[in-house]
Amino acid sequence: MRAGASHELWPGYYLGCDYQLLLIEESSANKVYLHFSNGNGSLGMIYENGYSGDQIGVMFDYAYEIIQDLIASVYVDYTNIARKRFTNTIISQVTPPGSLTASAKN
């Protein structure tokens, strides 16, 4: 399920918010997008929780009409920022400094 709304801030420029519910077998995930967009693309932030854990990320999309009826587009969604930082913190607290390199030398 996906629902969203946008508001025109200036002619051709919008502030939008979308909600997306992902159903995954016995679990689910929620995504909330807050984005600033114009006719060519958007830039925004994503908050995600549920099956994939709590994550904050960024998103970017851009489309460009090369010739009539031929559009090139790119979409980037990086929602793993908080999880990587959290995982690295846990690993550094559980693993004594130098133990990974010492075991690799043996």
N, C-alpha and C positions, 0 to 999 in steps of 0.2 A: 504494500500500500504506500502511496506517496501523495502528499498534499502540500500545497504551497501558496504563497501570496507575495505580491510585490507592490511597491509604491513608487511612483515616478517622483524623484526628487527635483530634477531639472529636465527640460525637454531631452528625451533620449537616454537619460541616466536613471537607473532604478536601484532601490534597495529591496532585497528579497529575502525571504525565509522559507525553507522547505523542511518537511518532516518526512522521513522514510522509515517504514517498519519492515524489517527483513525477518522472515520466518525460516528457520533452519532446523529441520527435523524436529527435535524435542526442545529446541531453544529459540530465542529470538534476539534481535539486535535493533537498537534505535539509532537513527542518525538525524542530526539537526544541522542544516546548512544555513549560514548567514552570509549573504553575498552582495556585492556591488557589481552592477552589470550595465553594459550598453549594447548596442546592436551587434557588435563583433564578439563579445565574450564576457567573462565574469571572473572576479577574484573574490575569494571568501575564506571563511573558517568553517570547520566541521567539528561537531562534538558527537562522539559515538559511545554507546554503552551497551551492555548486554553480553551476548555470546563472545564477542571479540574483546571484551574488557573495556575499561574507561580510556578513551583516547581523545586527544585534541589534535587537529591537523589543519592543513591548508588545502585549498583547491584552486585551480586555474583552468580556464578553457578559453580558447580563441579560435575563431573561424575567419577565413579570408576567401573571398570569391576570386578564383584565378581567372576564369572566363565564365561566361553565362552558363549556368547550370552545373558548374564544377567548383566545388568548395573544398578547400583543404582545412582541416581542423586538428587541434591538439587539445587533450584533456589530461591534466595531472591532478591526482588526488593522493596526497601524502598524509595518512592518518595514523602513522606509527610513531610520532614524535614522543609522546608521553610514555608509551610502553617501552621504547628503547632506553630512555633515561631511567625508568623504574627498574628494568631488567639489569642494566649495568650497575645500579646502586646495590641491588640484592647480591649480584655476583661478587662485587668487591667486598661486601660485608661477610659473606660466607666463605670465600676463598682467601686464605692468608696471602699477602703480597709475596710474589716470587715463587709460590708453590706450583703454578702452572708451568713456568719456565724451568723450574728444577726438575719436574717430572718429565718434561720433554727431553732434557739432557740425558736422562738415565736410559 
